[in-house]
C-alpha cells in the first residue's frame, strides 16, 4: 500500500477491540453456524459477560395478545406476559428499554427489533445499570432479534413457541405468505394484523418499498378453509410477480385476474385493493376490485372514505380498472380492512357495520399514537365490539405517510 496517499489522521487510528465490540463480535461470529436450539444458551452466556443473569426471550404470539417465553437451556422460562400492562409489553410496544427495580437489582426489558419489525422482548437482571450497560444491551438485543429472524427461516422452534393454540392448515399457509407485520422508515410506517390468527384462510396482505414507492395489496379470497387459502396464495403470488415486473396498477389487476381465472375458473373470485404511495410526494394511486373503501384518518379522526370507481373482483374478468389518485398530507393514515370486520353479526342481530368501525377507530386513535399499537388495539377492540365473534376473516392494514426527504440518510454516520 502507498502510505503516502493516506488521509490525514489515519496513521494513529486505534483498531483494537473494545469490550462491547468484542462481546458483540464473538456472539455474531459464533452464531453463523450455530444450530437454532443453541442460540438461547449462547445469548445467556454472552449476557453473563456483562454481569447479567436470568435471561428470558419473549416472543409475540400470533394473536398479538401475549409475549411467550422461548424455551431453552440457560434461559429463564416463566409464564407468558400480556402485551398490555406488563413491563415486557411496554418495552415491546414502545420500542424502548424498561427498567424495573427489584430487591436491590434491576430487571431490564429490551425490545427485540429486527429492523423495525417487533419480534418480542428480552429480559435480563443486573445488580446495577449504567449508560454503558444500556447501550451495550440495546445493541445486543438488536443482534438477538436479527439472529432469531434469520434462524427462524430453517427451524420450527420459534414458530412453536409463538403458537398458543392449535392452528389450521389454511392459517399455516397464510402466515407463511405474509411479509413482516410492520415496517418503519422515516417517511412511512405500516402495520397489519390478521384475525382469527389460528384459523385465518382467505385474507392476506402484501407490501414492498421499492425506492420512493410503497406498493400495497390487500385481498380477500372467497370461501373458507384450504380453498380460500389456495386462492389467496395464487393471488398474492400473481401480485408479486406483476409488481416485480414494474407493471402499472391496471396491468397488475389484469395479471391477477388471469391467474385466478386460469387456475380456478369463472366461479371463484378474490376481492382486492392495490395501492402505490410515493413516499416523497404523498401521491396515492389505487385500484379497487370489489373491496371495501379505505378510511382516511387525519388529525386523529376518520375524515373520509376513499371512494373510487370499482371493477369486478379478481377472477371475474372485469374491465380495465380506473386508477384513482389522491394527494395525502403529512401524518395522514389509511386504514384498509376486509369485509369481515363490518359484516359480522350475532345470530338474529344487525351487522357490526361501518359506522361502528369508524366510531371505534376514532376512539382508538385518540388513545394510541404509534401505528403498531393502534392496529393491535383497534383489532382487539373491534373483536370485543362484535361480541368476540369472528366467523369470517377480519384483517386490518394501516399506513401512515410522514413526508419529508430521506436522501440525507445516505450521509449519516
C-alpha positions as CSV (number, residue, x, y, z in Angstrom):
1,X,0.0,0.0,0.0
2,X,1.2,3.5,-0.8
3,X,1.0,5.0,2.7
4,X,1.8,8.5,1.3
5,X,-1.7,8.6,0.0
6,X,-3.4,8.0,3.3
7,X,-5.7,10.7,4.6
8,X,-4.6,12.9,7.5
9,X,-5.1,11.4,10.9
10,X,-5.2,7.7,9.7
11,X,-1.7,6.7,10.9
12,X,-2.8,6.8,14.6
13,X,-6.2,5.1,14.2
14,X,-6.9,2.7,17.1
15,X,-8.2,-0.6,15.5
16,X,-8.2,-2.6,18.7
17,X,-11.5,-4.1,20.0
18,X,-13.2,-2.5,23.0
19,X,-15.1,-4.7,25.4
20,X,-18.5,-4.1,23.8
21,X,-17.3,-4.7,20.3
22,X,-15.6,-7.9,21.3
23,X,-18.7,-9.2,23.1
24,X,-21.0,-8.5,20.1
25,X,-18.4,-9.7,17.7
26,X,-18.0,-13.0,19.5
27,X,-21.7,-13.5,19.5
28,X,-22.0,-12.8,15.8
29,X,-19.0,-14.9,14.9
30,X,-20.3,-17.9,16.9
31,X,-23.9,-17.6,15.7
32,X,-23.2,-18.0,12.0
33,X,-23.1,-21.8,12.1
34,X,-24.9,-22.3,15.4
35,X,-27.9,-24.6,15.4
36,X,-31.1,-22.8,16.3
37,X,-31.6,-24.6,19.6
38,X,-28.2,-23.4,20.8
39,X,-28.9,-19.7,20.2
40,X,-30.6,-19.2,23.5
41,X,-27.7,-20.6,25.7
42,X,-25.3,-18.7,23.6
43,X,-27.2,-15.4,24.3
44,X,-27.3,-16.3,28.0
45,X,-23.6,-16.9,28.0
46,X,-22.8,-13.6,26.4
47,X,-25.2,-11.7,28.7
48,X,-23.3,-13.2,31.7
49,X,-20.2,-11.5,30.5
50,X,-21.7,-8.1,31.4
51,X,-23.0,-9.4,34.7
52,X,-26.5,-10.3,33.5
53,X,-28.5,-13.3,34.6
54,X,-32.0,-14.8,34.5
55,X,-32.3,-14.1,30.8
56,X,-35.7,-14.5,29.2
57,X,-36.5,-14.2,25.5
58,X,-40.2,-13.4,25.0
59,X,-41.8,-13.7,21.5
60,X,-45.0,-12.2,20.3
61,X,-47.8,-14.8,19.9
62,X,-49.9,-14.9,16.7
63,X,-52.9,-13.2,18.3
64,X,-50.6,-10.3,19.5
65,X,-52.0,-10.7,23.0
66,X,-49.1,-12.3,24.8
67,X,-45.3,-12.4,24.9
68,X,-44.5,-16.1,25.3
69,X,-41.1,-17.3,26.7
70,X,-38.8,-19.1,24.4
71,X,-37.7,-22.4,26.0
72,X,-34.0,-23.2,26.0
73,X,-31.1,-24.3,28.2
74,X,-29.9,-21.5,30.5
75,X,-32.9,-19.4,29.8
76,X,-35.4,-18.4,32.5
77,X,-38.8,-19.7,31.3
78,X,-41.8,-18.4,33.2
79,X,-45.4,-17.7,32.3
80,X,-46.4,-15.7,29.2
81,X,-46.7,-12.0,29.9
82,X,-49.6,-9.9,28.5
83,X,-48.6,-7.3,25.9
84,X,-50.9,-4.8,27.6
85,X,-50.0,-3.9,31.2
86,X,-46.6,-5.7,31.7
87,X,-43.0,-4.2,31.6
88,X,-42.1,-6.6,28.8
89,X,-45.2,-5.4,26.9
90,X,-44.3,-1.8,27.5
91,X,-40.8,-2.4,26.1
92,X,-42.3,-4.3,23.1
93,X,-44.9,-1.6,22.3
94,X,-42.8,1.5,22.9
95,X,-39.6,0.1,21.4
96,X,-37.7,1.4,24.4
97,X,-36.0,-0.3,27.3
98,X,-37.9,-0.5,30.5
99,X,-36.1,-0.9,33.9
100,X,-37.8,-2.3,37.0
101,X,-36.0,-2.1,40.4
102,X,-36.4,-5.5,42.2
103,X,-34.9,-6.4,45.6
104,X,-31.7,-4.4,45.1
105,X,-31.3,-5.4,41.5
106,X,-32.6,-4.1,38.1
107,X,-34.7,-6.2,35.7
108,X,-34.3,-4.8,32.2
109,X,-36.7,-5.4,29.4
110,X,-35.4,-4.6,26.0
111,X,-37.4,-4.6,22.7
112,X,-36.3,-7.2,20.1
113,X,-36.3,-5.3,16.9
114,X,-35.4,-6.8,13.5
115,X,-35.1,-3.5,11.6
116,X,-38.4,-2.0,12.6
117,X,-40.4,-5.3,12.9
118,X,-41.1,-6.1,16.5
119,X,-40.1,-9.7,17.4
120,X,-40.6,-9.6,21.1
121,X,-38.6,-8.6,24.2
122,X,-35.6,-9.8,26.1
123,X,-35.4,-9.6,29.9
124,X,-32.2,-9.7,32.0
125,X,-31.4,-9.0,35.6
126,X,-28.3,-7.0,36.7
127,X,-27.1,-5.7,40.0
128,X,-26.9,-2.2,38.7
129,X,-27.2,-0.5,35.3
130,X,-25.2,2.4,33.8
131,X,-25.3,4.1,30.4
132,X,-22.6,1.7,29.1
133,X,-24.8,-1.3,30.1
134,X,-27.9,0.3,28.5
135,X,-26.1,1.0,25.2
136,X,-24.5,-2.5,25.0
137,X,-27.6,-4.4,26.0
138,X,-29.7,-2.4,23.5
139,X,-27.3,-3.4,20.7
140,X,-27.2,-7.0,22.0
141,X,-31.0,-7.2,21.9
142,X,-30.9,-5.9,18.3
143,X,-28.4,-8.6,17.3
144,X,-30.5,-11.3,19.1
145,X,-33.6,-10.2,17.1
146,X,-31.7,-10.5,13.9
147,X,-30.5,-13.9,14.8
148,X,-34.0,-15.1,15.7
149,X,-35.4,-13.9,12.4
150,X,-32.5,-15.4,10.4
151,X,-32.7,-18.8,12.2
152,X,-36.5,-18.8,12.0
153,X,-36.2,-19.5,8.3
154,X,-35.0,-23.0,8.9
155,X,-36.5,-24.2,12.2
156,X,-39.9,-24.6,13.8
157,X,-38.7,-23.8,17.3
158,X,-39.7,-20.1,17.2
159,X,-42.9,-20.8,15.5
160,X,-43.9,-23.4,18.1
161,X,-43.0,-21.0,20.9
162,X,-45.2,-18.3,19.5
163,X,-48.2,-20.6,18.9
164,X,-50.6,-20.6,21.9
165,X,-53.4,-22.6,20.3
166,X,-53.9,-25.2,17.5
167,X,-53.5,-23.7,14.0
168,X,-55.5,-24.8,10.9
169,X,-53.6,-25.8,7.8
170,X,-55.1,-22.8,6.0
171,X,-53.7,-20.5,8.6
172,X,-50.3,-22.2,8.4
173,X,-50.3,-21.3,4.7
174,X,-51.4,-17.7,5.2
175,X,-48.8,-17.0,7.9
176,X,-46.1,-18.3,5.7
177,X,-47.3,-16.0,2.9
178,X,-47.1,-12.8,4.9
179,X,-44.4,-10.1,4.9
180,X,-43.3,-8.7,8.3
181,X,-46.3,-7.4,10.2
182,X,-44.8,-3.9,10.5
183,X,-42.2,-1.7,8.8
184,X,-41.0,1.7,9.8
185,X,-38.8,4.1,7.7
186,X,-38.6,7.9,8.2
187,X,-41.2,8.7,5.6
188,X,-43.7,5.9,6.1
189,X,-44.9,3.3,8.6
190,X,-47.1,0.3,8.0
191,X,-48.6,-2.4,10.3
192,X,-51.1,-5.2,9.8
193,X,-53.0,-7.9,11.8
194,X,-55.0,-11.0,10.8
195,X,-57.9,-12.4,12.7
196,X,-58.7,-15.1,13.7
197,X,-55.0,-15.7,13.9
198,X,-55.2,-19.5,14.2
199,X,-57.9,-20.1,11.7
200,X,-57.5,-17.3,9.0
201,X,-57.9,-18.6,5.5
202,X,-58.8,-16.1,2.7
203,X,-57.4,-12.8,3.9
204,X,-53.9,-11.6,3.2
205,X,-51.8,-8.5,2.5
206,X,-48.5,-7.7,1.0
207,X,-46.2,-4.7,0.7
208,X,-42.8,-3.7,-0.7
209,X,-40.9,-0.4,-0.6
210,X,-39.1,0.0,-3.9
211,X,-37.2,3.3,-4.0
212,X,-39.7,6.1,-3.3
213,X,-42.8,3.9,-3.9
214,X,-44.6,1.9,-1.3
215,X,-46.6,-0.9,-3.0
216,X,-49.5,-2.4,-1.0
217,X,-52.1,-5.1,-1.8
218,X,-54.9,-6.3,0.4
219,X,-57.0,-9.3,-0.7
220,X,-60.0,-11.4,0.5
221,X,-60.5,-14.7,-1.3
222,X,-64.0,-16.2,-1.4
223,X,-64.9,-19.1,0.9
224,X,-63.1,-20.6,3.9
225,X,-60.5,-23.2,4.6
226,X,-58.0,-24.6,2.2
227,X,-59.8,-23.4,-1.0
228,X,-59.6,-19.8,0.2
229,X,-56.0,-20.1,1.4
230,X,-55.0,-21.6,-2.0
231,X,-56.7,-18.8,-3.9
232,X,-55.1,-16.2,-1.7
233,X,-51.7,-17.8,-2.3
234,X,-52.2,-17.6,-6.1
235,X,-53.5,-14.0,-5.9
236,X,-50.5,-12.8,-3.8
237,X,-48.1,-14.7,-5.9
238,X,-49.5,-13.2,-9.1
239,X,-49.5,-9.7,-7.5
240,X,-45.8,-10.0,-6.5
241,X,-44.9,-11.3,-10.0
242,X,-46.6,-8.4,-11.7
243,X,-45.3,-5.8,-9.2
244,X,-41.7,-7.0,-9.6
245,X,-42.1,-6.7,-13.4
246,X,-42.7,-3.0,-12.9
247,X,-46.2,-3.1,-14.4
248,X,-48.8,-0.4,-13.6
249,X,-51.8,-1.0,-11.4
250,X,-54.3,-1.7,-14.1
251,X,-51.9,-4.3,-15.6
252,X,-51.3,-5.8,-12.1
253,X,-55.1,-6.3,-11.8
254,X,-55.3,-7.9,-15.2
255,X,-52.4,-10.3,-14.4
256,X,-54.0,-11.3,-11.1
257,X,-57.4,-11.7,-12.8
258,X,-56.0,-14.1,-15.4
259,X,-54.1,-16.1,-12.8
260,X,-57.2,-16.7,-10.6
261,X,-59.4,-17.4,-13.7
262,X,-57.0,-19.8,-15.3
263,X,-56.5,-21.8,-12.0
264,X,-60.0,-21.8,-10.6
265,X,-62.4,-20.8,-13.3
266,X,-65.2,-18.1,-13.5
267,X,-67.0,-19.2,-10.3
268,X,-64.1,-18.2,-8.0
269,X,-63.1,-14.7,-7.1
270,X,-60.9,-12.6,-4.9
271,X,-61.7,-9.0,-3.9
272,X,-58.6,-6.9,-3.9
273,X,-57.2,-3.4,-3.5
274,X,-53.8,-2.4,-4.9
275,X,-52.0,0.8,-4.0
276,X,-48.9,2.8,-4.8
277,X,-47.8,5.6,-2.5
278,X,-45.0,7.9,-3.5
279,X,-43.4,8.4,-0.1
280,X,-41.6,11.6,-1.2
281,X,-44.6,13.4,-2.6
282,X,-47.6,11.8,-0.9
283,X,-49.3,10.9,-4.2
284,X,-51.5,7.9,-3.6
285,X,-52.8,5.8,-6.5
286,X,-55.1,2.8,-6.2
287,X,-57.3,0.3,-7.9
288,X,-60.3,-1.2,-6.2
289,X,-61.6,-4.6,-7.3
290,X,-64.8,-5.1,-5.2
291,X,-63.1,-4.3,-1.9
292,X,-64.3,-2.1,1.0
293,X,-63.1,1.5,0.6
294,X,-60.2,2.5,2.9
295,X,-60.7,5.1,5.6
296,X,-58.6,8.3,5.6
297,X,-57.6,9.3,9.1
298,X,-56.4,12.9,9.6
299,X,-55.8,14.6,12.9
300,X,-56.7,11.5,15.0
301,X,-60.1,11.1,13.4
302,X,-61.6,9.5,10.3
303,X,-62.3,12.3,7.9
304,X,-63.2,10.5,4.7
305,X,-63.7,7.3,2.8
306,X,-61.5,6.8,-0.3
307,X,-64.4,6.2,-2.7
308,X,-63.4,5.3,-6.2
309,X,-64.7,3.5,-9.3
310,X,-64.5,-0.2,-8.8
311,X,-64.1,-3.1,-11.2
312,X,-65.1,-6.7,-10.8
313,X,-63.3,-8.8,-8.2
314,X,-60.2,-10.6,-9.4
315,X,-61.1,-13.7,-11.4
316,X,-64.3,-12.4,-12.9
317,X,-62.7,-10.8,-16.0
318,X,-63.6,-7.2,-15.2
319,X,-62.9,-4.2,-17.5
320,X,-59.6,-2.4,-17.2
321,X,-59.9,-0.6,-13.8
322,X,-59.7,3.1,-13.3
323,X,-56.6,4.2,-11.4
324,X,-57.7,6.7,-8.7
325,X,-55.4,9.3,-7.3
326,X,-55.2,11.5,-4.1
327,X,-52.6,13.7,-2.6
328,X,-52.0,12.9,1.1
329,X,-51.0,15.3,3.8
330,X,-48.1,14.5,6.1
331,X,-49.2,12.3,9.0
332,X,-52.3,11.1,7.1
333,X,-53.2,7.5,7.8
334,X,-55.0,5.0,5.6
335,X,-57.0,2.2,7.2
336,X,-57.5,-0.7,4.9
337,X,-59.7,-3.6,6.0
338,X,-61.6,-6.6,4.8
339,X,-65.4,-7.0,4.9
340,X,-65.2,-9.5,7.8
341,X,-64.8,-6.5,10.1
342,X,-68.1,-4.9,9.3
343,X,-70.3,-7.8,8.2
344,X,-70.0,-9.8,11.4
345,X,-73.2,-10.1,13.4
346,X,-74.6,-12.3,16.1
347,X,-77.5,-14.6,15.3
348,X,-80.6,-12.5,14.7
349,X,-78.7,-9.3,15.1
350,X,-77.6,-6.5,12.8
351,X,-74.3,-6.3,11.1
352,X,-71.5,-4.6,13.0
353,X,-71.3,-2.0,10.3
354,X,-69.0,0.7,9.1
355,X,-70.4,3.4,11.5
356,X,-69.3,1.4,14.5
357,X,-65.9,0.7,12.8
358,X,-65.4,4.5,12.4
359,X,-66.5,5.2,16.0
360,X,-64.1,2.6,17.4
361,X,-61.3,3.8,15.1
362,X,-61.7,7.4,16.3
363,X,-61.7,6.2,19.9
364,X,-58.6,4.1,19.4
365,X,-56.5,6.7,17.6
366,X,-57.2,9.2,20.4
367,X,-55.8,6.8,22.9
368,X,-52.8,5.5,21.0
369,X,-50.2,7.2,18.8
370,X,-47.8,4.8,17.2
371,X,-49.1,2.8,14.2
372,X,-48.4,-0.7,15.5
373,X,-50.2,-0.2,18.9
374,X,-53.2,1.4,17.0
375,X,-53.5,-1.7,14.8
376,X,-53.4,-4.1,17.8
377,X,-55.7,-2.1,19.9
378,X,-58.2,-1.5,17.1
379,X,-58.3,-5.1,16.1
380,X,-58.9,-6.3,19.7
381,X,-61.5,-3.5,20.4
382,X,-63.3,-4.4,17.2
383,X,-63.4,-8.1,18.1
384,X,-64.8,-7.2,21.6
385,X,-67.3,-4.8,20.0
386,X,-68.5,-7.7,17.8
387,X,-69.1,-9.7,20.9
388,X,-65.9,-11.7,20.5
389,X,-67.4,-13.4,17.4
390,X,-65.2,-13.9,14.3
391,X,-67.0,-16.2,11.8
392,X,-65.1,-14.6,8.9
393,X,-61.6,-13.4,8.4
394,X,-61.1,-9.8,9.6
395,X,-57.9,-8.1,8.6
396,X,-56.5,-4.6,9.2
397,X,-53.7,-2.8,7.4
398,X,-52.7,0.7,8.5
399,X,-50.4,3.1,6.6
400,X,-49.0,6.4,7.9
401,X,-47.3,8.8,5.5
402,X,-45.0,11.2,7.2
403,X,-43.5,13.0,4.3
404,X,-40.0,14.5,4.0
405,X,-36.9,13.7,2.1
406,X,-34.9,10.6,3.1
407,X,-31.8,11.4,0.9
408,X,-30.0,12.8,3.8
409,X,-29.9,9.4,5.5
410,X,-27.2,8.3,3.0
411,X,-24.8,10.9,4.5
412,X,-25.4,9.9,8.2
413,X,-22.8,8.1,10.2
